[in-house]
Amino acid sequence: MKCKSAVLPAFLGLVFFDAAFFFATTVTASAQTVKDVRSVLEASLKAMGGVNLKTIRYTGSGWSSRIGQTYGLAEDWPRYEVADYTRAIDYDAKWSREDYTRRQGKYPLLGRPPMPEGHVTSILSGNYAWDMQGDKPAPLAGLYLDGVSYADLRQLELTITPHGFLKAALAAKDATAITLPIVGSSDAGLSQNGRKVTIVSFTIGKYRVNGTINDQNLVELTDTWFPNPVYGDMDYEMRYTKYKNFDGVQFPTLLHVHQGDPRLNPAHNYYEYNVTDVKTNVPVTTIPVPDVVRTATLSPVKVESQKLADGLWLLGGGTHNSVLVEFKDFVTVVEAPQNEARSLAVIEEANRLVPNKLIKYVVNTHHHFDHAGGLRTYLSQGTTVITHESNKQYYLDIMFYPAARELQPDRMSFYSPMYMISRRPAPIETVASQLGGPGGGADRYAITDGERILEIFHVQDMAYELEDQSYAQGNHSADMLMAYLPREKILINADLYSPPAPGAPTPTPTAGMRTLYQNMRKQKLDVAQHVPIHGRVGTNDEFLKIVGQTGVESR
């Protein structure tokens, strides 16, 4: 019942480039070190009208995206509309406030529920970051991603604004620069043929920041990197074009931002805003850091186990669950979400519940950052990863690639497994997309010890199966897997269905729920309980009522 792995085309290059090099077709070898970096920065700050610039407020609109949530690996981050965007910055106070309305707008859903319309307020004040929910501050004491806090991220975002970059570089003690001509540029929005640019580099804490200053002394591109559990040192690049003069200050009217991995295309476009108005040295109201923000602390990772049956546990305690399945001589974990810290905690709990048994398999439901971020930890200890066939080469080339992760080293960085350095195949098994017939097929994978069996199915596109476009992309991602325990009649799914909280009103059925239901029927699954990766355990009777199938058996 195991399927053969499919190999995707190799990704372009495995060496990181500075963004200014990456987007140019050819860089000549005549780069020259800049001896007086300060004079370069001061000339740029003067040309951009930033010498006496203390505050700035700009407005615009455009689109943003959900990082790490592509429907398929060949697609960009899913987008949503951003309206009434305003950002106010006080450079000396290291203060920034962003206000905007977000909504789904005209952009396709790509397997997700629509972005609900709502107002967003994001604030940075020095070393503190918070959002506003109405008139109440919402602390952000947790991590944005593995190893980077919201405060760190927003400080970096302030630093890579056009004038913020120059001010931070002038304050840095380690700024260096090179000047070089760019020829054959493939991006008309940036450096054109024969122009010289200067790339300035410095550090803020553990983060490196680079910026490209063009031959008009305008900052046209800034770059930094921060840790990501899937990509490693992940690129964050701001492109600034279409500069205009606003009361003596040069400011770009097109902000196009990348966040991702330069080796992947097109999955890296983060947001694009068209700036319509800029006000300089205007009053910016900085509010004191609220006590609830100042005293907020990072909650430790915790795992709370719930026994579902003999040898079967839900491992919760956070926003994402895992499921532990015991077999005679080994155990299997379904889902390795978020990051290494979560995986280490889940592994510790698994070892406590079932001591002296190897974690032989870990099942990955899909490739989204929040569901695949802990896989490296399992692979580093020899656990076989079971995932969809489309993910294998992507994981090997990107997430499992044995390169150093300088910003947030993990176990695999320190202790590269032998199969990663001796050209032996890494332990990855795959589930295919092909349709399987009764009794087994290429779209399923079975783990068994002769008594207990865990079946893994690829969630089929029911728009194709039923010729009903209302199911289109209802499986949330093209590589979605679900797991089923026939003896216990338990179905495990991610992001397709989560039982509502106790006492909550009955939700409206979504395309994901209906797709899950049709896949249950297709595979003839006799389900009694639903165990989701998000939320609580629920009964199948409850699920059938929600999807409008009361009185209908799943098989």
N, C-alpha and C positions, 0 to 999 in steps of 0.2 A: 504493500500500500504506500510505500515511500515513493516520492517522485524524484525525477532527475532535476538537477539544478539547471537554470537557464542563465547565461552570462550576458549581461548588458554590454553595449559598446564601452570601451574604456573612456574614462573622463579625461579631459584635456589637462595634461600636466599634473605633476604631484609636487611641484615646488611653489611656495608662496612668493608672490611678487608684490612690491609696492604698487599701489593702484595706478600711479602715474606711469609706471613702466608697463603695467598689464594692459592698459588700453591703447598704448601706442604700438604701431606696427613694428617700428624699428627705433632703437635707441643707439646713437652713435657712441663710440668708445671714448669720445673726447670730454667726458665729464671732468669738471674741475672742482676741487675743494674750495669752499668759500672761507677765507680767513677771517673776515669781519662780518659775522652773522648778524650782529646787532644793527649794523648800518643797513643791511638788506631788509630787516624787519621794520626798522624805523621809516625807511623809504616807502614800504608798502603801506604802513599805517598812515603815513601822510597822504599818499595817493588815494587812499580809501576814506579819508576824512575822519580818521579815528583817533587822532592825537588828543583831542579834547572831548571825545565821546564817552560819556558816563553811563547813559541809559539809552535804550532803544525799545520801540514797540512797533511790531509789524503785523499785518493782517493778510489773509489770503484764503484759499480753498484748494481742494484737490482730492487726492485719495491716499489711503494708507492700507496696510495689509496685516494679515495674521501670520507672524513669523513661525516657521516650522510646521505649517499646517497644509501643505500642498495635497491636492487630491491624488495626483500621480507624480512620479519623479521627474517627468519632462515638463512640468508646468511651474508657473510662477506662484509666489505666495498669494493666497486668495485676498482679493481687494474689497474695500468698502469705501464709501464716500465720506469725505471730511468737509464740513461747511463752517463758515463763520470762525475761522481759525485766527487766534490772536496770541502772540507771545510778547511778553514784557520781560526785559532783562535789565538788571542793575549789575554792571560788571564788578564794581568795587565790593559790593555786598555779596557777590556770588549768589545772586538771587535770580530765579527764573520762574515764570508762571505761564502755563499754556492753558488756554480755554478754547474749546471747539465742540461742535456737534458732530456726532458720527452716526451713520445709518447705512443700510445695505446699498441704497441707491440703485444704479443701473447694473451693478456688477453681478456676475453669476454666483450662485450659492456654492457650487463645487462640493456638494455633499454635506453642507453644514446648514443649520438653521439660519435665517437671515439675521444680520446684525441689527439688534433693536435700536431704535433711535433714542439717543440720550446725550446729555451734556457731560463733558469730561473736563475736569480741572486738575492739572498736575503741577506741583510746586516743589522747588528746590530752594533751600536756605542753608548755605554752607554745607555742613555734613549731614543735614537732615532732609528727608524727602517724604512727601505725603500727598494724598489726593483729597479732594473735597467731595463729600456725599451730601448734597444740599448745602447746609451751613455748618456741617460737622466735619472735622478733620478725620481722615482715615489713615492711620499710621501704616508705613510700608517698612516694617522692621525685617521682613523676610528677604530672601534672595530673589532677584529678577531671574537669574539663571545660575548655574553652578559656579559658585565662587565670586559672583559680582552682586553687590547690593544695589537697590534702586538708587541710593544716594550716589554711589560710585558711578553708576550709569548716567545719571543726570548731570553729574559734574563733567563727565566726559562729553556729553552732548552740548554742554555750555562751552567747553573748550574747543570743540570743533565747529562752532559758529564762525563766520568769516572774521569778525573783529575780535571775538573771544580767542581765536587761535593766535592772532598776532600778540595780543596782550599776555596770554599765557606763555608764549614762546619767549617774549622779552623778559618775563619774570623767571624763566627757567635758568638753571645754572649749567645745564649740559647740552644746550642747543648747538647743533651742528648743521651744516648745509652743503649741498653740491649744486653746481649750475651745469646744465647740459642742454644741448639742442635736441628737439624732438622732430623726427622726420617721418613722413608717411603715416601721419596719425589717422586712425580709423574712426575717430569720433569728432564730428564737426563741431560739437558743442564745447570741446575742450581745445587743447593746443593744436594749432594748425601747422602745416608744413613750414619747416625752417625756423620756427620760433624757439627762443630759449626760455627755459623755465628754471626756477630754483626750488629745490625740495629741501625744506627745513624739517629737522627731526629733533624731538626732545622727549623727556619722560615726565609723567605725573604719577608718583608712587610707583607701582609696578606696571603701569600702562604706558606704552609708547604712542606718541602722536606724531604724525607726519602731515605736512601741508605743502601744496604746490602753489608757488607764486609765479604768475605768468609775466610776459615781457611788458605788460602795462602796469605791473606792480599790484595786480589784483589777485586775491586768493581765489583760485578756481577749483581747488579740490583739497579736502582734508580727510585724514584717515586715522583710525585707531583700531585696536583689537581688544576683545574681551573674551573670557572663557565661556565655552559652550560645551555641554556634555556630549553632543553628537559631532560637532565640527572641530572641537579643540579651540585653538586661538582663532576666534571668529572675526571676520573683517566687518568694519562699520565705516562706510565711506560716504562723504557728503560732496556732491557736485554743485558748484555755484556758477550759473551762467545768466546771460541777459541782464547785466548790470545796468542800473540807472542811477542818476544823481538825485538824491533827496535832501534838499537844503544843505548841499555841500558834502554829504556822506554818500559814498558809493555802496550800493547794496544790490545783491542779485535778486531778480524778480522770478527766477525759476530755481527751486530747490529740488534736486533729484537725489534720492538717498538709497544706498545699497546696504543690506545687512545679510550676510550669508558667507559663502565660500566662493572665491574667484574661480575655482575649478568647476563650479556648477552653473549652468545656464539653461533656462532663464531664472531659476529660483534664487533670486537675490534682490529684486526690486522691493524696497521697503515702503517708501512713500514719495510722492511728488506734489509739491504745493506751488501754485502760482501766486506770487506776492503782489498785492494790489496797492498797498499803502505802507509807508514807513514814516514814523515820527521819531525824531532824535532829541536826546536830552530833555525828555518829557518827564513829569513827575511819575515815579513808579512806587506804588504803595507796597512796601515790604512789611509783612505782619510778623509778629514774634512767633517763634516756634512753639506750637501748643504743647502743654505739659504731657498730653496723651501721646504725642509724637516723641518728645524728648525722653520719656521714660520707657518707651516701647522696647522690648527685647526680642531677639530671635528665638523662636520656640525650637527646642531640640526635636530632632526626628524621632518619632515614636511609632511603634508597630503594635497594634492591638489585634489579637487573634480571636477568631470566632469559629468554633467547631461546627462544621456543616454535616459531617457524617464521620464514621470511623476512618481515620487516615486522611481526612479532608478538612482543610481550614481556609477561611477567608482571612487574609492578612491586611487589615485596614489601619486606621489611626491617622490618616491624612486625606488628602484630596484624591489620591489614587490608591486602588487596592491591588493586591496580588492574590493568587490562590495557590496553596500548597497541596500537592497530591502525593500521597505516599504509595509506593509500590514495594514489592518484597525486598529488593536489594538496593533500591535507590529512591530518590524523590524527584518530582518535577515542580517547577514554579511557573505559573502562568502569569506573565507580564513582569517587566523590569522597568518601572516608570521613573521619570524625573531625572535622577542623577546617581552618582556613586554613593553618596551619603544614604540615600533611600535604599539602594541595593544592599549595602553593608548591613543596615538595620534589619532588612527582610531576611538576609542570609543568617544573621545571628538568631533571629526568632525561629527560622526553619531548623537550625541545628539544635535549638532548645527543645522544640516540639518533637523532632525525629532525630535523636542523636545517632552519630556513627553511620549515617547513610549519605552517600554522595548525592549532590545535586547534579543529576546527570543531564537534565534538559531544562531549558528555559524557553517558553513560548512567547513570541512577540506578535501581538495582534496587528500592529501596523507601524508605519515608519515615522509618525509624527513625533516631534521632539519630546513631548511630555510622556510618551509611551515607550520610547526607545532609549531614553537618556541613560538608563542604568545597565544597558546590555554589556558594555565594555567590562564591567566588574565581573560578570559571570564568565565571559569569554576568557578573561585573564586567568581564571582558575580552572579552565578546561571544560566548562559546561557547554554542551552542544546547544546552539541557538537554532530554534525552529522558526522560520519566517517565510513570507511569501517569496516566490522565485524572483520577482522583480527587485527585491532588496539585496540579494546576496552580493553582487558585485559593487553596488553602491556602498554597502556597509564595509566591504573589504577595502575599497579605495578611499573612503572618507572616515567613517567612524572607527574602524578597526585598524586603520593604517598605523604602523608602528613608528610614528614620528613623535618627537618630543612635544609635550604640551607645557609650555613654559609658564603660562599664567595660572594654571590650576592643574598641576601634575596629579595623575591618578595612579592606581595600582599598575595598570598596563603600561604607563609611562616609565615607571621604575623597574618593573619586572616583565619585560616583553616575553610572552610565552614562546617556547621553543618552536612551535609550528609557525610562528610569525617571522622567525629569523632563519629558519632552515629550509624554507620552501616546501614544507609539508602542508597539505591542505588544512585550513582552519576548520574546526568542528561546526559546520553550518549545514543544516538540512532544510529543504524547502518544500513548500506546498504550491502546486501549480494552479493556473486559472482554468484549465480545460475542464469541460463538463464531464462528470463521472457518472457511470451507470449504477444500477442497484447493486448493493453488496460491495462497493468500493470503486475507486477510480482515482485519477490523477489529481483531483481537487481535494483530496483528503490525506491525512497522515495519522497513523495510529501509534500510540505509546502503550505498551502492555507488558505485563509480567505473566500472562497466562490466566490471570484471574480478573484484575481490574484493567479497564481499558479507558484511555483518554483519546477521543477522536478530535481531530483538528480539521476544519473545513474552510475553504475559501468562500467568502460571502459573495454570491453571484449578483450580477447586475440584472435586476428584475425587469428593468425597462426593456432589455433585450429578450429576456425569457418570456415575458407576458405581452410584449409589444404594447406597453403602456408607459408613456413618457412621464407619467406622474411619479414613477419610481426612479427616474433618472438620478444617478449618483446618490441614491439613498443609502449606500453602504459607507458613506462618510469618507472613505479613501479607497482607491482602486485595489489596494493590497490587503484589505481587511480580512482577518481570520477570526473565527469563533471556535470555542472548544466545548466539547460535550462529553459528559460522563453517563453512559447509558444505564449502568446499574443503579446509579443514584438519581437519574433523571434530572440532571443539573446542566444548564446551559450557561456558559460564560461568554459575555460579550463586552466590547468596549465602544462607547459613544453611540451605539445604535439605540439602546434602551436602558434607562435607569429608573427604577421604581420611584414614584413621587414620595416625598417625605410624609411621615404619618400625619394625617389630618389635612394634608394639602388637597386642593380640588383636583379632580380627575383631569389630567392634561389632554390637550388636543393631540391626536395621533400624528406623528411626523412621518416623513418619507423613510427615515431610518428605521422606525418601529415597524412600518409596513413591510419594508424590505427584510427585516429580521424575521417577521412572521412568515413571509413567503419562502424564505430559505429554510425555516423549520419544516414547512410543508414539503418542500422539494426533497430534503434529506430524510423525511419521514422520522423526525425526532419526537420522541415521547418525553415531553418536558413537564416537570413538576415545579421546579424552582429556577428562577433567573438570578444569577450571580453577576452583577455588573462590576466593571473596573472602577466606575464612579458610583458612589451611593450604597444603598442598603440592598439586602437580599429580598426578593419578592416572589410571590407565587405566580404560576402560569395562568391561573384563573383571573388574577388581577390584570395581567398583561393582556389576555384576550378581551377582557372588558374594555380596556383602554383603546385597543385597536379596532373595536367594534365587531368582535368575533365571538360574542358570548354564546356559549353552548356549542362551539365548534372545536373539535379536537385538533391538535397540532399534527396528528399523523393520519 
